[in-house]
Amino acid sequence: MVEIPVITIDGPSGSGKGTVSQRVAEALGYHLLDSGALYRILGCVALRQGLDLNDHALLAQTIQQLDIHFGDQGPGSVSVNGEDFSDIIRQEIGGDMASRVGAIPAVRQALLNRQLAFRKSPGLVADGRDMGTVVFPRATVKIYLTASVEERAKRRYNQLIAKGIGAILPDLLRELKDRDERDSNRSVSPLKPADDAHILDSTNLSIDEVVTRVLNLAADF
Ligand code: C5P
């Protein structure tokens, strides 16, 4: 049986993974898994419902029970139990809460099958931290996309300003460093390149250049 192809794109916050994954999926007509959105959703729900972050079983049960739909209200849209979560999860607090619930092994385990179910014909682009190491260890092509932390903070700053949201560059830099530290040093599924990943440093590359490189790597298979 021919396996459905999977391209994994892992890397730290602000490396451009989200945009690159979307563009590669569009170019190939593949499905897209934004795994960070799943962690962000749980983080936002936990915050809103005042769930105890030490109650790991409750958090794992909560994420399993949520009815989550991607793309129903247009590209990039996310609904949770019928409510539009597209903007809520993109706020800084959503990313921060995601990295807190993402450090809990029971939560990661509870999300595993949901993520595997995204692998559908004709193929999948999976964006995250552990796509190539844990979720799809036999992926067709693995990319680890990175960039200097200063460049990543600058990109995030420009994105927020363009959206009319106030931002302070040194604060963003500190938050990114904290999140990198938490994601890289946790005991389960830490952020690190798979042994067989192609490492792409996007510090001095445009999005178009990164997309072209990923598509070239995918074309070899
Ligand atoms: O990619 P994104 O910025 O949306 O991810 C938000 C947070 O979710 C990350 O900082 C990380 O802690 C967590 N995450 C994870 N595993 C993934 C995707 C995201 O732990 N596969």
py3Dmol code that shows the C-alpha trace and the ligand (Angstrom):
import py3Dmol

protein = """\
ATOM      1  CA  MET A   1       0.000   0.000   0.000  1.00  0.00           C
ATOM      2  CA  VAL A   2       1.350   3.434  -0.903  1.00  0.00           C
ATOM      3  CA  GLU A   3       1.533   5.669   2.159  1.00  0.00           C
ATOM      4  CA  ILE A   4      -0.155   9.064   2.033  1.00  0.00           C
ATOM      5  CA  PRO A   5       2.693  11.614   1.871  1.00  0.00           C
ATOM      6  CA  VAL A   6       3.347  13.893   4.838  1.00  0.00           C
ATOM      7  CA  ILE A   7       5.601  16.949   4.892  1.00  0.00           C
ATOM      8  CA  THR A   8       6.410  18.002   8.441  1.00  0.00           C
ATOM      9  CA  ILE A   9       7.446  21.586   9.153  1.00  0.00           C
ATOM     10  CA  ASP A  10       8.680  22.077  12.712  1.00  0.00           C
ATOM     11  CA  GLY A  11      10.476  24.965  14.341  1.00  0.00           C
ATOM     12  CA  PRO A  12      10.296  27.752  16.929  1.00  0.00           C
ATOM     13  CA  SER A  13       7.684  30.523  17.109  1.00  0.00           C
ATOM     14  CA  GLY A  14       8.088  33.174  14.444  1.00  0.00           C
ATOM     15  CA  SER A  15      10.211  31.073  12.094  1.00  0.00           C
ATOM     16  CA  GLY A  16       7.552  31.467   9.394  1.00  0.00           C
ATOM     17  CA  LYS A  17       6.259  27.887   9.731  1.00  0.00           C
ATOM     18  CA  GLY A  18       2.593  28.886   9.626  1.00  0.00           C
ATOM     19  CA  THR A  19       2.762  30.884   6.408  1.00  0.00           C
ATOM     20  CA  VAL A  20       5.164  28.472   4.733  1.00  0.00           C
ATOM     21  CA  SER A  21       3.025  25.447   5.661  1.00  0.00           C
ATOM     22  CA  GLN A  22      -0.095  27.123   4.298  1.00  0.00           C
ATOM     23  CA  ARG A  23       1.606  28.060   1.041  1.00  0.00           C
ATOM     24  CA  VAL A  24       3.151  24.617   0.534  1.00  0.00           C
ATOM     25  CA  ALA A  25      -0.190  22.900   1.254  1.00  0.00           C
ATOM     26  CA  GLU A  26      -1.932  25.196  -1.256  1.00  0.00           C
ATOM     27  CA  ALA A  27       0.710  24.628  -3.922  1.00  0.00           C
ATOM     28  CA  LEU A  28       0.456  20.839  -3.613  1.00  0.00           C
ATOM     29  CA  GLY A  29      -3.304  20.675  -2.939  1.00  0.00           C
ATOM     30  CA  TYR A  30      -2.557  18.945   0.390  1.00  0.00           C
ATOM     31  CA  HIS A  31      -4.437  19.115   3.691  1.00  0.00           C
ATOM     32  CA  LEU A  32      -2.963  21.254   6.465  1.00  0.00           C
ATOM     33  CA  LEU A  33      -2.544  20.455  10.158  1.00  0.00           C
ATOM     34  CA  ASP A  34      -1.870  23.527  12.313  1.00  0.00           C
ATOM     35  CA  SER A  35      -1.055  21.562  15.472  1.00  0.00           C
ATOM     36  CA  GLY A  36      -0.234  24.727  17.444  1.00  0.00           C
ATOM     37  CA  ALA A  37      -3.880  25.776  17.042  1.00  0.00           C
ATOM     38  CA  LEU A  38      -4.967  22.667  18.985  1.00  0.00           C
ATOM     39  CA  TYR A  39      -2.717  23.602  21.920  1.00  0.00           C
ATOM     40  CA  ARG A  40      -3.820  27.232  21.664  1.00  0.00           C
ATOM     41  CA  ILE A  41      -7.498  26.176  21.753  1.00  0.00           C
ATOM     42  CA  LEU A  42      -7.000  24.153  24.917  1.00  0.00           C
ATOM     43  CA  GLY A  43      -5.011  27.004  26.478  1.00  0.00           C
ATOM     44  CA  CYS A  44      -7.787  29.508  25.730  1.00  0.00           C
ATOM     45  CA  VAL A  45     -10.536  27.190  26.969  1.00  0.00           C
ATOM     46  CA  ALA A  46      -8.574  26.480  30.164  1.00  0.00           C
ATOM     47  CA  LEU A  47      -8.123  30.194  30.757  1.00  0.00           C
ATOM     48  CA  ARG A  48     -11.756  31.010  30.107  1.00  0.00           C
ATOM     49  CA  GLN A  49     -13.121  28.173  32.250  1.00  0.00           C
ATOM     50  CA  GLY A  50     -10.556  28.787  34.977  1.00  0.00           C
ATOM     51  CA  LEU A  51      -9.292  25.187  34.761  1.00  0.00           C
ATOM     52  CA  ASP A  52      -6.488  24.182  37.111  1.00  0.00           C
ATOM     53  CA  LEU A  53      -3.339  23.659  35.012  1.00  0.00           C
ATOM     54  CA  ASN A  54      -2.196  21.084  37.563  1.00  0.00           C
ATOM     55  CA  ASP A  55      -5.247  18.898  36.868  1.00  0.00           C
ATOM     56  CA  HIS A  56      -3.735  17.085  33.889  1.00  0.00           C
ATOM     57  CA  ALA A  57      -6.516  14.495  33.588  1.00  0.00           C
ATOM     58  CA  LEU A  58      -9.158  17.214  33.385  1.00  0.00           C
ATOM     59  CA  LEU A  59      -7.220  19.105  30.702  1.00  0.00           C
ATOM     60  CA  ALA A  60      -6.729  15.930  28.646  1.00  0.00           C
ATOM     61  CA  GLN A  61     -10.426  15.101  28.954  1.00  0.00           C
ATOM     62  CA  THR A  62     -11.405  18.674  28.014  1.00  0.00           C
ATOM     63  CA  ILE A  63      -9.457  18.678  24.744  1.00  0.00           C
ATOM     64  CA  GLN A  64     -10.908  15.316  23.762  1.00  0.00           C
ATOM     65  CA  GLN A  65     -14.449  16.567  24.234  1.00  0.00           C
ATOM     66  CA  LEU A  66     -14.165  19.789  22.231  1.00  0.00           C
ATOM     67  CA  ASP A  67     -15.791  19.868  18.797  1.00  0.00           C
ATOM     68  CA  ILE A  68     -13.135  21.586  16.674  1.00  0.00           C
ATOM     69  CA  HIS A  69     -13.437  22.552  13.000  1.00  0.00           C
ATOM     70  CA  PHE A  70     -10.792  24.182  10.815  1.00  0.00           C
ATOM     71  CA  GLY A  71     -11.576  26.203   7.705  1.00  0.00           C
ATOM     72  CA  ASP A  72     -15.371  26.009   7.870  1.00  0.00           C
ATOM     73  CA  GLN A  73     -15.717  29.806   7.894  1.00  0.00           C
ATOM     74  CA  GLY A  74     -12.954  30.442   5.359  1.00  0.00           C
ATOM     75  CA  PRO A  75      -9.187  29.765   5.237  1.00  0.00           C
ATOM     76  CA  GLY A  76      -7.525  29.955   8.652  1.00  0.00           C
ATOM     77  CA  SER A  77     -10.840  29.928  10.536  1.00  0.00           C
ATOM     78  CA  VAL A  78     -11.248  27.818  13.663  1.00  0.00           C
ATOM     79  CA  SER A  79     -14.483  27.006  15.471  1.00  0.00           C
ATOM     80  CA  VAL A  80     -14.818  25.358  18.870  1.00  0.00           C
ATOM     81  CA  ASN A  81     -18.210  23.981  19.944  1.00  0.00           C
ATOM     82  CA  GLY A  82     -19.794  26.189  17.265  1.00  0.00           C
ATOM     83  CA  GLU A  83     -18.033  29.382  18.434  1.00  0.00           C
ATOM     84  CA  ASP A  84     -15.575  31.304  16.259  1.00  0.00           C
ATOM     85  CA  PHE A  85     -12.123  31.014  17.900  1.00  0.00           C
ATOM     86  CA  SER A  86     -10.072  32.257  14.919  1.00  0.00           C
ATOM     87  CA  ASP A  87      -8.934  35.535  16.509  1.00  0.00           C
ATOM     88  CA  ILE A  88      -8.925  34.535  20.185  1.00  0.00           C
ATOM     89  CA  ILE A  89      -6.310  31.826  19.742  1.00  0.00           C
ATOM     90  CA  ARG A  90      -3.907  34.109  17.832  1.00  0.00           C
ATOM     91  CA  GLN A  91      -3.458  36.534  20.731  1.00  0.00           C
ATOM     92  CA  GLU A  92      -0.147  36.425  22.637  1.00  0.00           C
ATOM     93  CA  ILE A  93      -1.875  34.942  25.670  1.00  0.00           C
ATOM     94  CA  GLY A  94      -3.106  32.046  23.469  1.00  0.00           C
ATOM     95  CA  GLY A  95       0.496  31.210  22.540  1.00  0.00           C
ATOM     96  CA  ASP A  96       1.647  31.502  26.118  1.00  0.00           C
ATOM     97  CA  MET A  97      -1.151  29.248  27.449  1.00  0.00           C
ATOM     98  CA  ALA A  98      -0.513  26.799  24.587  1.00  0.00           C
ATOM     99  CA  SER A  99       3.078  26.350  25.651  1.00  0.00           C
ATOM    100  CA  ARG A 100       1.939  25.701  29.247  1.00  0.00           C
ATOM    101  CA  VAL A 101      -0.650  23.033  28.383  1.00  0.00           C
ATOM    102  CA  GLY A 102       1.709  21.652  25.698  1.00  0.00           C
ATOM    103  CA  ALA A 103       4.206  20.689  28.392  1.00  0.00           C
ATOM    104  CA  ILE A 104       1.707  18.222  29.916  1.00  0.00           C
ATOM    105  CA  PRO A 105       2.237  14.620  28.718  1.00  0.00           C
ATOM    106  CA  ALA A 106      -1.457  13.618  29.143  1.00  0.00           C
ATOM    107  CA  VAL A 107      -2.518  16.524  26.919  1.00  0.00           C
ATOM    108  CA  ARG A 108      -0.042  15.560  24.182  1.00  0.00           C
ATOM    109  CA  GLN A 109      -1.221  11.956  24.342  1.00  0.00           C
ATOM    110  CA  ALA A 110      -4.879  13.042  24.139  1.00  0.00           C
ATOM    111  CA  LEU A 111      -4.123  15.033  20.979  1.00  0.00           C
ATOM    112  CA  LEU A 112      -2.207  12.315  19.168  1.00  0.00           C
ATOM    113  CA  ASN A 113      -5.072  10.531  17.382  1.00  0.00           C
ATOM    114  CA  ARG A 114      -6.732  13.789  16.439  1.00  0.00           C
ATOM    115  CA  GLN A 115      -3.513  14.866  14.721  1.00  0.00           C
ATOM    116  CA  LEU A 116      -2.958  11.509  12.971  1.00  0.00           C
ATOM    117  CA  ALA A 117      -6.487  11.750  11.509  1.00  0.00           C
ATOM    118  CA  PHE A 118      -5.382  14.749   9.390  1.00  0.00           C
ATOM    119  CA  ARG A 119      -3.332  12.415   7.188  1.00  0.00           C
ATOM    120  CA  LYS A 120      -5.710  12.090   4.253  1.00  0.00           C
ATOM    121  CA  SER A 121      -5.271  11.741   0.526  1.00  0.00           C
ATOM    122  CA  PRO A 122      -3.674  13.350  -1.469  1.00  0.00           C
ATOM    123  CA  GLY A 123      -1.262  14.388   1.327  1.00  0.00           C
ATOM    124  CA  LEU A 124      -0.637  16.462   4.426  1.00  0.00           C
ATOM    125  CA  VAL A 125       1.526  19.364   5.494  1.00  0.00           C
ATOM    126  CA  ALA A 126       1.886  19.223   9.301  1.00  0.00           C
ATOM    127  CA  ASP A 127       3.062  22.362  11.122  1.00  0.00           C
ATOM    128  CA  GLY A 128       4.282  22.195  14.731  1.00  0.00           C
ATOM    129  CA  ARG A 129       7.093  21.390  17.136  1.00  0.00           C
ATOM    130  CA  ASP A 130       7.084  17.575  17.180  1.00  0.00           C
ATOM    131  CA  MET A 131       5.543  16.658  13.840  1.00  0.00           C
ATOM    132  CA  GLY A 132       8.700  14.992  12.481  1.00  0.00           C
ATOM    133  CA  THR A 133       9.950  13.622  15.803  1.00  0.00           C
ATOM    134  CA  VAL A 134       6.818  12.205  17.466  1.00  0.00           C
ATOM    135  CA  VAL A 135       3.554  12.512  15.533  1.00  0.00           C
ATOM    136  CA  PHE A 136       4.748  11.544  12.025  1.00  0.00           C
ATOM    137  CA  PRO A 137       8.181   9.967  12.587  1.00  0.00           C
ATOM    138  CA  ARG A 138       7.989   8.273   9.164  1.00  0.00           C
ATOM    139  CA  ALA A 139       7.076  11.461   7.267  1.00  0.00           C
ATOM    140  CA  THR A 140       8.088  11.712   3.609  1.00  0.00           C
ATOM    141  CA  VAL A 141       9.953  15.014   4.009  1.00  0.00           C
ATOM    142  CA  LYS A 142      10.909  16.686   7.281  1.00  0.00           C
ATOM    143  CA  ILE A 143      11.782  20.354   7.525  1.00  0.00           C
ATOM    144  CA  TYR A 144      13.069  22.200  10.564  1.00  0.00           C
ATOM    145  CA  LEU A 145      12.555  25.899   9.942  1.00  0.00           C
ATOM    146  CA  THR A 146      14.382  28.329  12.151  1.00  0.00           C
ATOM    147  CA  ALA A 147      15.588  31.959  12.290  1.00  0.00           C
ATOM    148  CA  SER A 148      17.479  34.070  14.819  1.00  0.00           C
ATOM    149  CA  VAL A 149      15.400  35.057  17.836  1.00  0.00           C
ATOM    150  CA  GLU A 150      15.927  38.768  17.050  1.00  0.00           C
ATOM    151  CA  GLU A 151      14.608  38.301  13.510  1.00  0.00           C
ATOM    152  CA  ARG A 152      11.627  36.308  14.773  1.00  0.00           C
ATOM    153  CA  ALA A 153      10.745  39.006  17.327  1.00  0.00           C
ATOM    154  CA  LYS A 154      11.027  41.676  14.623  1.00  0.00           C
ATOM    155  CA  ARG A 155       8.670  39.736  12.333  1.00  0.00           C
ATOM    156  CA  ARG A 156       6.142  39.315  15.126  1.00  0.00           C
ATOM    157  CA  TYR A 157       6.407  43.028  15.949  1.00  0.00           C
ATOM    158  CA  ASN A 158       5.765  44.010  12.320  1.00  0.00           C
ATOM    159  CA  GLN A 159       2.793  41.621  12.093  1.00  0.00           C
ATOM    160  CA  LEU A 160       1.168  43.098  15.201  1.00  0.00           C
ATOM    161  CA  ILE A 161       1.782  46.699  14.147  1.00  0.00           C
ATOM    162  CA  ALA A 162       0.333  45.951  10.687  1.00  0.00           C
ATOM    163  CA  LYS A 163      -2.803  44.685  12.411  1.00  0.00           C
ATOM    164  CA  GLY A 164      -3.023  47.907  14.442  1.00  0.00           C
ATOM    165  CA  ILE A 165      -2.133  46.079  17.684  1.00  0.00           C
ATOM    166  CA  GLY A 166       0.359  47.912  19.923  1.00  0.00           C
ATOM    167  CA  ALA A 167       3.577  45.995  20.627  1.00  0.00           C
ATOM    168  CA  ILE A 168       6.901  46.574  22.374  1.00  0.00           C
ATOM    169  CA  LEU A 169       9.861  44.908  20.691  1.00  0.00           C
ATOM    170  CA  PRO A 170      11.970  44.156  23.820  1.00  0.00           C
ATOM    171  CA  ASP A 171       8.884  42.587  25.480  1.00  0.00           C
ATOM    172  CA  LEU A 172       8.230  40.401  22.430  1.00  0.00           C
ATOM    173  CA  LEU A 173      11.880  39.341  22.381  1.00  0.00           C
ATOM    174  CA  ARG A 174      11.761  38.337  26.044  1.00  0.00           C
ATOM    175  CA  GLU A 175       8.472  36.429  25.584  1.00  0.00           C
ATOM    176  CA  LEU A 176       9.845  34.560  22.574  1.00  0.00           C
ATOM    177  CA  LYS A 177      12.991  33.592  24.503  1.00  0.00           C
ATOM    178  CA  ASP A 178      10.847  32.349  27.402  1.00  0.00           C
ATOM    179  CA  ARG A 179       8.651  30.312  25.066  1.00  0.00           C
ATOM    180  CA  ASP A 180      11.693  28.854  23.212  1.00  0.00           C
ATOM    181  CA  GLU A 181      13.179  27.889  26.541  1.00  0.00           C
ATOM    182  CA  ARG A 182       9.977  26.203  27.743  1.00  0.00           C
ATOM    183  CA  ASP A 183       9.384  24.407  24.408  1.00  0.00           C
ATOM    184  CA  SER A 184      12.985  23.196  24.126  1.00  0.00           C
ATOM    185  CA  ASN A 185      13.485  22.035  27.692  1.00  0.00           C
ATOM    186  CA  ARG A 186      10.252  20.206  28.458  1.00  0.00           C
ATOM    187  CA  SER A 187      10.533  16.487  29.089  1.00  0.00           C
ATOM    188  CA  VAL A 188       7.927  15.396  26.511  1.00  0.00           C
ATOM    189  CA  SER A 189       8.282  16.138  22.801  1.00  0.00           C
ATOM    190  CA  PRO A 190      10.776  18.987  23.217  1.00  0.00           C
ATOM    191  CA  LEU A 191      11.342  21.300  20.286  1.00  0.00           C
ATOM    192  CA  LYS A 192      14.294  19.854  18.364  1.00  0.00           C
ATOM    193  CA  PRO A 193      15.008  18.847  14.789  1.00  0.00           C
ATOM    194  CA  ALA A 194      14.401  15.204  13.842  1.00  0.00           C
ATOM    195  CA  ASP A 195      17.672  13.439  12.996  1.00  0.00           C
ATOM    196  CA  ASP A 196      16.568  13.202   9.362  1.00  0.00           C
ATOM    197  CA  ALA A 197      15.166  16.763   9.079  1.00  0.00           C
ATOM    198  CA  HIS A 198      16.379  19.304   6.536  1.00  0.00           C
ATOM    199  CA  ILE A 199      17.318  22.413   8.502  1.00  0.00           C
ATOM    200  CA  LEU A 200      16.350  25.697   6.861  1.00  0.00           C
ATOM    201  CA  ASP A 201      17.454  28.984   8.419  1.00  0.00           C
ATOM    202  CA  SER A 202      15.039  31.669   7.207  1.00  0.00           C
ATOM    203  CA  THR A 203      16.801  34.634   8.877  1.00  0.00           C
ATOM    204  CA  ASN A 204      17.923  36.013   5.514  1.00  0.00           C
ATOM    205  CA  LEU A 205      15.356  34.355   3.260  1.00  0.00           C
ATOM    206  CA  SER A 206      12.003  35.651   2.014  1.00  0.00           C
ATOM    207  CA  ILE A 207       8.862  33.538   2.428  1.00  0.00           C
ATOM    208  CA  ASP A 208       8.907  32.858  -1.339  1.00  0.00           C
ATOM    209  CA  GLU A 209      12.470  31.550  -1.132  1.00  0.00           C
ATOM    210  CA  VAL A 210      11.621  29.237   1.769  1.00  0.00           C
ATOM    211  CA  VAL A 211       8.479  27.926   0.015  1.00  0.00           C
ATOM    212  CA  THR A 212      10.489  27.222  -3.152  1.00  0.00           C
ATOM    213  CA  ARG A 213      13.126  25.302  -1.182  1.00  0.00           C
ATOM    214  CA  VAL A 214      10.503  23.187   0.579  1.00  0.00           C
ATOM    215  CA  LEU A 215       8.720  22.433  -2.709  1.00  0.00           C
ATOM    216  CA  ASN A 216      12.051  21.447  -4.289  1.00  0.00           C
ATOM    217  CA  LEU A 217      12.740  19.043  -1.437  1.00  0.00           C
ATOM    218  CA  ALA A 218       9.211  17.600  -1.742  1.00  0.00           C
ATOM    219  CA  ALA A 219       9.636  17.197  -5.517  1.00  0.00           C
ATOM    220  CA  ASP A 220      12.500  14.725  -4.937  1.00  0.00           C
ATOM    221  CA  PHE A 221      10.038  12.179  -3.548  1.00  0.00           C
TER     222      PHE A 221
END
"""
ligand_1 = """\
21
C5P
O 2.934 27.148 16.499
P 2.240 27.977 17.536
O 2.915 29.279 17.855
O 0.781 28.173 17.233
O 2.293 27.095 18.866
C 1.929 27.630 20.119
C 2.546 26.790 21.229
O 1.945 25.485 21.222
C 4.043 26.528 21.092
O 4.815 27.526 21.717
C 4.231 25.183 21.765
O 4.440 25.319 23.144
C 2.886 24.495 21.586
N 2.963 23.474 20.536
C 3.440 22.234 20.876
N 3.486 21.229 19.953
C 3.088 21.447 18.698
C 2.618 22.725 18.303
C 2.591 23.737 19.260
O 3.808 22.007 22.026
N 3.123 20.447 17.827
"""
view = py3Dmol.view(width=600, height=400)
view.addModel(protein, "pdb")
view.setStyle({"model": 0}, {"cartoon": {"style": "trace"}})
view.addModel(ligand_1, "xyz")
view.setStyle({"model": 1}, {"stick": {}})
view.zoomTo()
view.show()
